[in-house]
Amino acid sequence: MPLEDALQVEEFLPYAPNMKIYGVTRKNCIKALQAAKNKIVGLNDAIAYIVMLENKIEEIYSFDKLEGIKRKPRLEDLFQTSLFG
C-alpha cells in the first residue's frame, strides 16, 4: 500500500467508533521483545500481539500470522471504496 494511502487509514482508525485503544506497559514491551524474537515479527507487531492476548482479542487485520489470533480481510480491501475511491 502506498504511504499516503496507509496514512489515510491510520488517520481514520483513532476516530472510528468501534476502535478501542489500549495502553502499553513496560511489562508488555518486555514480553513483546521475547515474542518478537520467537515469532520473527517486528517489535510493534509483537507489542500489539501481547496486548491483544492479555485483553482476549482474537481477531486482527494483519498481514502477519500470529498464533492464537485470527486474521481478518486486509484493511486496504475494506477501506478502498470509502477512503480512496
N, C-alpha and C positions, 0 to 999 in steps of 0.2 A: 504494500500500500504506500503510495507517495506520502512524504512527510506532511504536506499541507492537509491531506485528507485525514491522516492519523490525528493531527492536531484538532481538526473539527470534531472528531469523535471524542477525543479527550476533553475538549471544552464542553461538550454536551453532557458527559457522564455525571459530573458532580451535581448537576441540576436535575437529573432525571428523577421523577417522583418515586420510582421503585428502587433507587440506588441507596444502599446503606454503606457508610464509610466507617471502617473500624480503625482504632488506634493501633500503633505498633510499639511494643515494649522492647527493652534491651534483651529480655529473655527470648522474645520472638526472633530477634536478629541472631542470637547465638544458636538457637535451634535451626534457623534458616541457613546459616553457614554450613552446618553439617549436612543438611538436606541438599544444599547446592552441590556439595562435594559428592554425595552419594547418588544423586539423581541426574547429575550433569546438566543442571539448569543454572541460569544466572541468579544472582542474589535477589533481585527484585521479584522474580517469579517464585523463588523459594520462600521469601517473606510472605507473599500472598498465599502460597500453599499452606504454610504453617498457620497463619491467621484463619484461613478457611477451615482447616481441620479442627482448630480449637473452638470455632464457632459453629461447627456441624454444618457447614456449607458444602454441598455435594456436587454442585454443577458450576461450570465456568465457561466463559467464552475465551478460548485459548487455542494456540497452535500446539502447545506442549501437552504431552501425555503424562499425567501425574497419577500415581497410584491412589485409588480411593476417590478420585474426582472424575465426574462425567463431563465430557466436553459438549458444549452446545454449538450451534452453527457459527460460522465465522462472523465477526462483528461487521465487517465491511459488506457482507451479503445482506445483513439485516438493515443497515443504515444507508445502503447505496441509493435507494429511491428517495428517502426522506431528506438526507443531508446533501447528497451530491448530485441529485437528479436535476 
